[in-house]
């Protein structure tokens, strides 16, 4: 057994030969050009034929014939077998390659057994899910790109990524299943994700940790737009509503002349029983900052747009 390493993959060249078999071939009147090099009893013998297993290969037969250093009728060389593996592997179409040499008609029969590489094909989303997120956003979250090498572990990672996106949009009781369809002709794996998402969670009163009581809880809730204005009901949670709500709260502090205020979303606390989410915020109000223009009539809004004052909201 001779081991050949190509990149991170170990290929085995298994020669099904024995010295007794070689001697038997000689006694049958089949001349041998084998020289005792110690690498193979079939070294130097004529290649009687080359068989590919499976018969259908990802490369055209003429392409394989051109790139293979082993040729029917040529002397068998172990170095050519190694080069055969390297050249086939370099095409990127194979995941495993095994070469087996066995006696036939006084020469050597070369059997090349291959296992194809697989690539990501079509990625689809099934399931009745209210937007957001939409199917395109879920596919993007999967990070499975057309044509990239397929690995089963990446399917689980993709499902986890989709679940995180669903949770960030209020679907805390979501579930993602996957189905794989292998196309041997194109070497592609088509992946279908089936999404099961129950009721979207709603906002609950935020928990605010601040260095100073500049705004009341009511003012913060009103600024965030997380609660309906006229209806006594909280909005459904989405990622966009979370981010825009945090930014609106920061703008509310700015309107109170706290131009250096920072608003940070620390966490989202989910309550399974009520199916609600309470945003936990940290607010640093900062000092009162007044910007005035002397000798000119400029609105406060225009001054704030033109003066480079740091604006921070962190989600």
Residue pairs with C-beta under 8 A, 6 or more apart in sequence:
1 12
1 13
1 14
1 15
2 12
2 13
2 15
2 39
2 78
2 82
3 10
3 11
3 12
3 13
4 10
4 11
4 12
4 13
4 82
4 85
4 86
5 11
6 85
6 86
6 89
7 89
9 89
9 95
9 96
11 85
11 89
11 96
11 97
11 98
12 98
13 78
13 81
13 82
13 85
13 98
13 99
14 98
14 99
14 100
15 40
15 41
15 42
15 100
15 101
15 102
16 100
16 101
16 102
17 40
17 41
17 42
17 101
17 102
17 103
18 41
19 41
21 41
21 103
22 32
22 34
22 41
22 42
22 103
25 32
25 103
25 106
26 32
28 106
29 106
30 105
30 106
30 107
31 106
32 44
32 45
32 106
33 44
33 45
33 46
33 75
34 41
34 42
34 43
34 44
34 45
35 43
35 44
37 43
39 78
40 76
40 78
40 101
42 76
42 101
42 103
42 108
43 76
43 77
43 78
44 75
44 76
44 77
45 75
45 76
45 106
45 107
45 108
46 73
46 74
46 75
46 76
46 106
46 107
46 108
47 70
47 71
47 72
47 73
47 74
47 75
47 76
47 107
47 108
47 109
47 110
48 72
48 104
48 105
48 106
48 107
48 108
48 109
49 72
49 104
49 109
49 110
50 68
50 70
50 71
50 72
50 109
50 110
50 111
50 112
51 109
51 110
51 111
51 112
52 64
52 112
52 114
53 111
53 112
53 113
53 114
54 114
56 184
57 64
57 114
58 93
58 94
58 116
58 187
59 91
59 93
64 88
67 87
67 88
67 91
68 84
68 87
68 88
69 80
69 83
69 84
69 87
70 76
70 80
70 81
70 84
70 110
74 80
76 101
76 107
76 108
76 110
81 99
81 101
81 110
84 97
84 99
84 112
85 97
85 99
88 94
88 97
88 112
88 114
89 97
92 117
93 116
93 117
93 187
94 114
94 115
94 116
94 117
95 115
95 116
95 117
95 118
96 114
96 115
97 112
97 113
97 114
97 115
98 112
98 113
98 114
99 110
99 111
99 112
99 113
100 110
100 111
100 113
101 108
101 109
101 110
101 111
102 108
102 109
102 111
103 109
116 184
116 187
117 149
117 150
117 187
118 149
118 150
118 182
118 187
118 188
118 189
119 147
119 148
119 149
119 150
119 187
119 188
119 189
120 144
120 145
120 146
120 147
120 148
120 149
120 150
120 188
120 189
120 191
121 146
121 183
121 186
121 188
121 189
121 190
121 191
122 146
122 188
122 190
122 191
123 139
123 142
123 144
123 146
123 190
123 191
123 193
124 135
124 190
124 191
124 192
124 193
125 135
125 138
125 139
125 192
125 193
125 195
126 192
126 193
126 194
126 195
127 194
127 195
127 196
127 197
129 166
129 171
129 195
129 197
130 197
130 200
132 169
132 238
132 239
132 240
133 141
133 165
133 166
133 169
133 239
137 165
138 162
138 165
138 166
138 193
138 195
141 158
141 161
141 162
141 164
141 165
142 158
142 159
142 161
142 162
142 193
143 154
143 157
143 158
143 161
144 154
144 155
144 158
144 191
150 189
155 178
155 180
155 191
158 178
158 191
158 193
159 176
159 177
159 178
159 193
162 176
162 193
162 195
163 174
163 175
163 176
165 239
166 174
166 176
166 195
166 197
167 174
168 239
168 242
169 200
169 237
169 238
169 239
170 200
170 201
170 202
170 236
170 237
170 238
170 277
171 197
171 198
171 200
171 201
172 201
172 270
172 272
172 275
172 277
173 197
173 198
173 199
174 195
174 196
174 197
174 198
175 195
175 196
175 197
176 193
176 194
176 195
176 196
177 193
177 194
177 196
178 191
178 192
178 193
178 194
179 191
179 192
179 194
180 189
180 190
180 191
181 189
181 190
181 191
181 192
182 188
182 189
183 189
183 190
199 275
200 236
200 237
200 238
201 236
201 237
201 270
201 275
201 276
201 277
202 233
202 234
202 235
202 236
202 237
202 275
202 276
202 277
203 226
203 227
203 234
203 235
203 236
203 237
203 241
203 276
203 277
203 278
203 279
204 234
204 271
204 274
204 276
204 277
204 278
205 217
205 221
205 278
206 217
206 220
206 221
206 224
206 226
206 278
206 279
206 280
206 281
207 269
207 278
207 279
207 280
207 281
208 217
208 220
208 281
208 282
208 283
209 266
209 280
209 281
209 282
209 283
210 282
210 283
210 284
210 285
211 283
211 284
211 285
212 285
214 253
214 256
214 258
214 261
214 285
215 223
215 249
215 252
215 253
215 256
219 252
220 249
220 252
220 281
221 227
222 229
223 245
223 248
223 249
223 251
223 252
224 245
224 246
224 248
224 249
225 235
225 241
225 244
225 245
225 248
226 234
226 235
226 241
226 245
226 279
227 233
227 234
227 235
228 234
228 235
234 276
235 241
237 268
237 277
242 265
242 268
242 279
242 315
243 315
245 279
246 263
246 265
246 279
246 281
246 313
246 314
246 315
247 263
247 313
249 263
249 281
249 283
249 313
250 261
250 262
250 263
250 311
250 312
250 313
253 261
253 263
253 283
253 285
254 261
254 304
254 311
257 288
257 289
257 290
258 285
258 286
258 287
258 288
258 289
259 286
259 289
259 291
259 304
259 309
259 311
260 286
260 287
260 289
260 309
260 310
260 312
261 283
261 284
261 285
261 286
261 312
262 283
262 284
262 286
262 312
262 313
262 314
263 281
263 282
263 283
263 312
263 313
263 314
264 281
264 282
264 283
264 313
264 314
264 315
265 279
265 280
265 281
265 314
265 315
266 280
266 281
266 282
267 279
267 280
268 277
268 278
268 279
268 280
269 277
269 278
269 279
269 280
270 276
270 277
271 277
271 278
289 309
291 300
291 303
291 304
291 307
291 309
292 303
293 303
